[in-house]
Amino acid sequence: MKRFLKNLFLRNWALKLISLILAFVLWLTFIPEEKTFSEKTLTVPLETYNIPPLMELVQKPPATIDVTIRAPNRLIGQISSANVYAKLDLEKAAVFQEEYPLNIDMLSIPAGAKVIRISPNKVNLKLERTEQIMMEVVPSIVGELKEGLKIQKMEIIPPSVRVEGPESKIKKKDKVRTSPIDISTLTQSTELGADLILPKPDLRLAPSQSKVRIKIIIEEEKPPENTVNKAKKRAS
C-alpha cells in the first residue's frame, strides 16, 4: 500500500506538477469576475442628524472615519469616499451620554460591497440643553458729535432681544451689541437701524429678530451760566 501511494505521488511528478499549474491557470482564466474580490480602506465623512429638540451639539464627533470595504474586482474601482458615508442618528441621544458606537447599519455603501472594518468603532460627542434668555441690547457708538452738540437721549427699540443656545454658553451678565454707529456726521436727531452682534458665536437670535431701531435725540449744548453772564455784562 505504501509503495502504491509513493508511486502515485512520485511517478512522473514533474508532469503532474505541470498539469496542476495548468489547471490552476485555467481556473483563474474562466472563473467569473464577480467571484474575485479585493479590499480597500477609505476615509469617509461622518454625519450627525436627528438631534433631539431643545438640545445642542456642543462637542462634535470627528468629521471623518476610516472604513475598510470588500467588493468584487469589477466594482472596487468605482467605490470612493464620494459614494460611501456614515450617518449617526442622535434621535435617542441624551445629555449624560458621551460615547456612541459606530456599526455597519450606519454606513451607506454601493450594492455588492461589504464593510469589513470601521475605525474608530465609537466616537465621543456632547449634547447640552437649549436655554433661552432676554438679553439687553447696548449701542456701539463711534466718533464724536460736532462741537456744540450733545446726545440728549438714545432709545433702542426693542431694548432687549431673545437669545438662545447651549446652557453653558448663556450668561445673564452678557449683552448684545449693535453694529458700530458713527455719530460724527450727525447734526440733528435721527432714527436708524443697526445689526446685532452676539457675545458668543455659539448663540443665536430668535428667528424674527436680527435688527433694532435706534433713536438718537441731539440738541445744542447750552453754554455754562457764568459764560452767559459775562457775555451780558460785555453787551451792557
Backbone hydrogen bonds, N-H to C=O, Kabsch-Sander energy under -0.5 kcal/mol:
donor,donor_aa,acceptor,acceptor_aa,energy
5,L,1,M,-2.3
6,K,2,K,-2.4
7,N,3,R,-2.6
8,L,4,F,-2.2
9,F,5,L,-1.8
10,L,6,K,-2.6
11,R,7,N,-1.9
13,W,10,L,-1.5
16,K,12,N,-2.2
17,L,13,W,-2.4
18,I,14,A,-2.2
19,S,15,L,-2.2
20,L,16,K,-2.2
21,I,17,L,-2.3
22,L,18,I,-2.5
23,A,19,S,-2.4
24,F,20,L,-2.0
25,V,21,I,-2.4
26,L,22,L,-2.6
27,W,23,A,-2.1
28,L,24,F,-2.2
29,T,25,V,-2.0
30,F,26,L,-2.2
31,I,27,W,-1.4
35,K,32,P,-1.8
36,T,33,E,-1.7
38,S,71,A,-2.5
40,K,69,I,-2.2
42,L,67,V,-3.0
44,V,42,L,-0.7
44,V,65,I,-2.8
46,L,63,A,-2.7
47,E,45,P,-0.5
47,E,86,A,-3.0
49,Y,88,L,-1.9
55,M,52,P,-1.0
56,E,128,E,-3.3
58,V,56,E,-1.0
58,V,126,K,-1.8
59,Q,126,K,-1.7
65,I,44,V,-2.3
66,D,119,S,-3.1
67,V,42,L,-3.0
68,T,117,R,-2.6
69,I,40,K,-3.2
69,I,67,V,-0.5
70,R,114,K,-3.2
71,A,38,S,-2.4
73,N,33,E,-0.6
73,N,36,T,-2.3
75,L,72,P,-2.0
76,I,72,P,-2.2
77,G,73,N,-0.7
78,Q,75,L,-1.9
79,I,75,L,-0.6
79,I,76,I,-1.0
80,S,78,Q,-0.5
83,N,80,S,-1.5
85,Y,108,S,-1.4
86,A,45,P,-2.4
87,K,106,M,-2.4
88,L,47,E,-3.6
89,D,87,K,-0.7
90,L,49,Y,-2.8
90,L,88,L,-0.6
93,A,90,L,-1.9
97,Q,94,A,-1.3
100,Y,123,V,-2.7
102,L,121,N,-3.1
106,M,103,N,-1.5
107,L,104,I,-2.0
108,S,85,Y,-2.9
109,I,107,L,-0.6
113,A,110,P,-1.7
114,K,70,R,-2.4
116,I,68,T,-3.1
117,R,68,T,-1.4
119,S,66,D,-3.0
123,V,100,Y,-2.4
125,L,98,E,-2.1
126,K,59,Q,-1.9
128,E,56,E,-2.3
130,T,54,L,-2.4
131,E,165,G,-3.0
133,I,163,V,-2.5
135,M,133,I,-0.6
135,M,161,V,-3.1
137,V,159,P,-2.8
138,V,176,V,-2.8
141,I,139,P,-0.8
142,V,181,I,-2.5
146,K,186,L,-0.6
149,L,146,K,-1.9
150,K,219,E,-2.4
152,Q,150,K,-0.7
152,Q,217,I,-2.7
153,K,217,I,-1.3
155,E,215,K,-2.6
157,I,213,R,-3.3
161,V,135,M,-2.4
163,V,133,I,-3.1
164,E,204,R,-2.6
165,G,131,E,-1.8
167,E,129,R,-1.8
169,K,166,P,-1.7
170,I,166,P,-0.7
170,I,167,E,-0.5
171,K,169,K,-0.6
174,D,171,K,-1.4
176,V,136,E,-2.7
177,R,197,I,-2.2
178,T,138,V,-1.5
179,S,195,D,-2.0
181,I,140,S,-3.0
182,D,180,P,-0.6
183,I,142,V,-2.3
183,I,181,I,-0.7
186,L,183,I,-1.2
190,T,216,I,-2.2
192,L,214,I,-2.2
194,A,212,V,-2.2
196,L,210,S,-1.1
197,I,177,R,-3.6
198,L,196,L,-0.5
203,L,200,K,-1.4
204,R,164,E,-2.2
206,A,162,R,-1.9
209,Q,206,A,-2.4
210,S,208,S,-0.5
212,V,194,A,-2.1
213,R,157,I,-3.0
214,I,192,L,-3.2
215,K,155,E,-3.1
216,I,190,T,-3.2
216,I,214,I,-0.6
217,I,153,K,-3.2
217,I,215,K,-0.6
218,I,216,I,-0.7
219,E,150,K,-2.4
221,E,148,G,-2.9
227,T,224,P,-0.6
228,V,224,P,-1.5
229,N,225,E,-2.2
230,K,226,N,-2.0
231,A,227,T,-1.8
232,K,228,V,-1.9
233,K,229,N,-2.2
234,R,230,K,-2.0
235,A,231,A,-1.8
236,S,232,K,-2.0
